[in-house]
């Protein structure tokens, strides 16, 4: 009877060791995947930050264009008014 109990115990211990080895291997794979995912996340975050800076620069450039367009309209109106005065003199 003891012989059978030891055999059963040995079988269960070997099975437990096998499961532990499988879990450790799975854990190593998951850790590698996590490291890869973290690296890709960092790259994407850097890309996102760069795109955000580019967007901010574009918005600043657009504001400058709007300001220049407003100045152009003002100058055009003033020149138009001066030309009208010159025409009225002439």
NORWOJO-V14295 format. One record per backbone hydrogen bond with DSSP energy under -1.0 kcal/mol. CO is the residue of the C=O (numbers start at 0). NH is the residue of the N-H. E is the energy in kcal/mol with one decimal. If there is no record, write none. Layout:
# NORWOJO-V14295
<<CO NH E> <CO NH E>>
This chain:
# NORWOJO-V14295
<<0 4 -2.0> <1 5 -2.9> <2 6 -2.1> <3 7 -2.3> <4 8 -2.7> <5 9 -2.9> <6 10 -2.3> <7 11 -2.3> <8 12 -2.6> <9 13 -2.7> <10 14 -2.2> <11 15 -2.5> <12 16 -2.7> <13 17 -2.3> <14 18 -2.5> <15 19 -2.6> <16 20 -2.4> <17 21 -2.3> <18 22 -2.6> <19 23 -2.5> <20 24 -2.4> <21 25 -2.7> <22 26 -2.5> <23 27 -2.4> <24 28 -2.3> <25 29 -2.6> <26 30 -2.4> <27 31 -2.2> <28 32 -2.5> <29 33 -2.6> <30 34 -2.5> <31 35 -2.3> <32 36 -2.9> <33 37 -2.8> <34 38 -2.1> <35 39 -2.5> <36 40 -2.6> <37 41 -2.3> <38 42 -2.1> <39 43 -2.6> <40 44 -2.7> <41 45 -2.2> <42 46 -2.4> <43 47 -2.7> <44 48 -2.7> <45 49 -2.3> <46 50 -2.6> <47 51 -2.4> <48 52 -2.2> <49 53 -2.4> <50 54 -2.6> <51 55 -2.3> <52 56 -2.3> <53 57 -2.5> <54 58 -2.6> <55 59 -2.2> <56 60 -2.5> <57 61 -2.6> <58 62 -2.2> <59 63 -2.0> <60 64 -2.3> <61 65 -2.6> <62 66 -2.4> <63 67 -2.6> <64 68 -2.6> <65 69 -2.1> <66 70 -2.2> <67 71 -2.4> <68 72 -2.2> <69 73 -2.2> <70 74 -2.6> <71 75 -2.7> <72 76 -2.5> <73 77 -2.3> <74 78 -3.1> <75 79 -2.6> <76 80 -2.4> <77 81 -2.5> <78 82 -2.9> <79 83 -2.0> <80 84 -2.0> <81 85 -2.5> <82 86 -2.5> <83 87 -1.9> <84 88 -1.4> <85 89 -2.2>>
